[in-house]
């Protein structure tokens, strides 16, 4: 039993340490590119237990939508997460919505394999919710800041319900 | 001692080295079969840093701007897939409008585009340089015709002959434009538009609602209209629209190509 646990532990560590994180990221980029989402980054570091992406820009359909100072992806298999810090609006959407100091955490755990948790914070307020992979359903609850509450984007996306301001959509 | 170190080595191989070797092998196979080895070589999204202050539509058509060719340029292959839609000549502010599969880009003299540096602008062509070799790009004939046609559309008779409805240019002040830019909510209170996609690509924007008496109503937009293009360029992506939105302050006017029912109309806006 002890031997088995040792082998299991070292296999688990090997799976994390040796994971081709950069190649997985490149593959993800290629998949997203087909959906008109482009990520460009200045730096990419495979740091054994995580992948650090630095100074990334996110483009949607050619529009620079967001700038992200750093993203840390932890593919730990039992618990996976991606944390993006210091997010701001891209230059093309700044006039529509000027996001500053944004923070996003996306996580998924082995015990809920088909649920991706989403948390975000910034000058827009707080957003939390989940993406149910099986149903392709995304549900976000927002606690908006004063300014964001007045914006058209907020009014278009979120509907007031008992649990708060809710955004729901199906991802195809 | 020897026996114990042998046991240690054996344990090290079984418990650590062996699982790592198996995992490495597995990842190598997966990487080889399914994963991208290199970063995708995506072209840098379009250069949006253009600075202009003119009625693009009108200026491009000005025919009296023929600049003498000072020297005979060495002409090599043309840059494939780039359509020169128009040129604007005004000393240091000269620029060109080009179109490729990504959309429309405004380029000033000295600026680079996909590795080619724009070095000269003439009335009907632009000269690019790459590694000392000069490339001529001649204005797209179709654009020339389209622009000439659009310009003529303000003339009621000609428009009618071409099956276009005549519309007088609508004038809006820069202050009013600025107020819309600073407060996007003001736009959405007066007009609602929705993108139309065909095979995943943008194929125009449908106007779903126009508030009566609003600027958009006065300008001639109607509910049900489909906005197909700006300044004679087809809208193919959101970035095509954002480019205009972000630089509207620098424009002196623009023209919207509208599909209304079966007929095409053009709405000209003058900003002063």
Contacts between the chains, C-beta under 8 A, distances in Angstrom:
chain1	res1	chain2	res2	distance
A	3	B	14	7.8
A	3	B	15	7.2
A	6	B	15	4.4
A	7	B	14	7.4
A	7	B	15	5.8
A	7	B	18	7.8
A	7	B	19	5.8
A	10	B	15	5.6
A	10	B	16	5.0
A	10	B	19	4.4
A	10	B	20	6.8
A	11	B	19	4.1
A	11	B	22	7.5
A	11	B	23	6.3
A	14	B	19	5.2
A	14	B	20	4.4
A	14	B	22	7.8
A	14	B	23	3.8
A	14	B	24	7.3
A	15	B	23	5.6
A	17	B	20	8.0
A	18	B	20	6.8
A	18	B	23	5.4
A	18	B	24	5.3
A	18	B	27	5.6
A	19	B	27	6.7
A	20	B	27	5.6
A	20	B	30	7.7
A	20	B	31	4.9
A	20	B	35	6.2
A	23	B	31	5.3
A	23	B	35	4.1
A	23	B	36	6.2
A	23	B	37	6.5
A	24	B	35	6.4
A	26	B	35	7.1
A	26	B	36	3.9
A	26	B	37	7.4
A	26	B	38	6.5
A	26	B	39	5.3
A	26	B	40	6.6
A	27	B	34	7.2
A	27	B	35	4.8
A	27	B	36	4.6
A	29	B	36	7.5
A	29	B	39	7.0
A	29	B	40	5.4
A	30	B	36	5.2
A	30	B	40	5.2
A	33	B	40	6.0
A	33	B	42	6.4
A	36	B	200	7.8
A	36	B	237	7.9
A	38	B	42	5.6
A	38	B	45	6.7
A	40	B	42	7.1
A	40	B	44	7.5
A	44	B	39	8.0
A	59	B	45	5.1
A	60	B	238	7.2
A	61	B	202	7.5
A	61	B	237	4.8
A	61	B	238	4.4
A	61	B	239	5.9
A	62	B	45	4.9
A	62	B	46	5.9
A	62	B	102	6.4
A	62	B	103	6.5
A	62	B	237	5.1
A	62	B	238	7.1
A	62	B	239	3.3
A	62	B	240	7.9
A	63	B	45	7.9
A	63	B	237	7.9
A	63	B	238	5.3
A	63	B	239	4.7
A	63	B	242	5.1
A	64	B	45	6.7
A	64	B	48	7.8
A	91	B	48	7.4
A	91	B	246	7.7
A	92	B	48	6.6
A	92	B	239	7.0
A	92	B	242	4.8
A	92	B	246	6.1
A	93	B	242	7.4
A	95	B	181	5.9
A	95	B	184	7.3
A	95	B	245	7.0
A	95	B	246	6.3
A	96	B	184	5.7
A	150	B	185	7.3
A	151	B	184	7.9
A	151	B	185	6.8
A	152	B	184	6.1
A	152	B	185	4.8
A	152	B	188	4.4
A	156	B	188	7.9
